[in-house]
């Protein structure tokens, strides 16, 4: 790789990892990958499985795309990325099926739908195809953790309010009347909307303070 | 094939289990192109068309892979065939109806990355539908997508004129509106019987 023009990128840059956690968080800031974010966050265990599966596909595809970036012809790169991603998603699909059939059933088609998650294709095209293998790995790790964190934010709120439990353990008193709406589709939209509102508010306040 | 079953599949796919509002599929175009009523309608029709085409292809692939005993290739072949089908449809329309091609514009290629299309192929395989049932299911899903998109565009056109606090503007507001629409569509649950 030493003949590559981006010689500066040879060194590992921890910023590539950190930016995915907050500053460029795929869900809350870039608003990408909405379908799985809303669909599978009705319980914490679903959110964790989805986050881990997506991170696995993200890391593996970023690694492969980055190491093949001088080999893949420019004209067919998107088709190649999609094929790479689809292969890893098939692997993840069969692994989850083997490890826990219950989780597999509750996630349903959404594991297969990781293929069309725009975060993964977006990182392959925008980052891994231009940067070294090490940096691509850090980028994928950061984005994966950021995505899982966002899913947990949604899944935690929805499971506690909609079912009174967290990871299946009761956390609220027995007299708590569950808000069924939170685990229904509408609740997903409302929870995500509320989180986005909170982050908008915090950002606006920060801007106001820095202006004074 | 009796008519009752087909009409149930249609109503189920379009209203009760609406792809956008109950399954959260195709949220990206739903939030992206619901800015104006005219583009939303065109996008809706393009999606119905591509859904019918890809549903037919997916049915063929599934039967072929069953014969070859290679179900693990399903996902990869679906995505490749859908992408090529969209490309073919695009070239075909460009050649035979330039007016329609111009009207659809950028939305046609964007449909490839619409997760509703891949989900449709996966769902119809999982449910084991016959060929006619697949077509009705695709039509229902497409109509459901169009209904959701047009409703959303109508609401957002009105919202443009309203006075909204700065913090709420943008994605947060769109998602809240989608939540209320989703609640409304839960009312159709009784139709299933």
Interface residues (C-beta under 8 A of the other chain):
Chain A: X31 X34 X35 X38 X39 X79 X82 X83 X86 X87 X89 X90 X93 X94 X109 X112 X113 X115 X116 X117 X118 X121 X181 X184 X185 X186 X187 X188 X189 X190 X192 X193 X196 X197 X200 X201 X204
Chain B: X21 X22 X23 X24 X25 X26 X27 X28 X31 X72 X75 X76 X79 X80 X83 X113 X114 X115 X118 X119 X122 X123 X126 X166 X167 X168 X170 X171 X172 X173 X175 X176 X178 X179 X180 X182 X183 X186
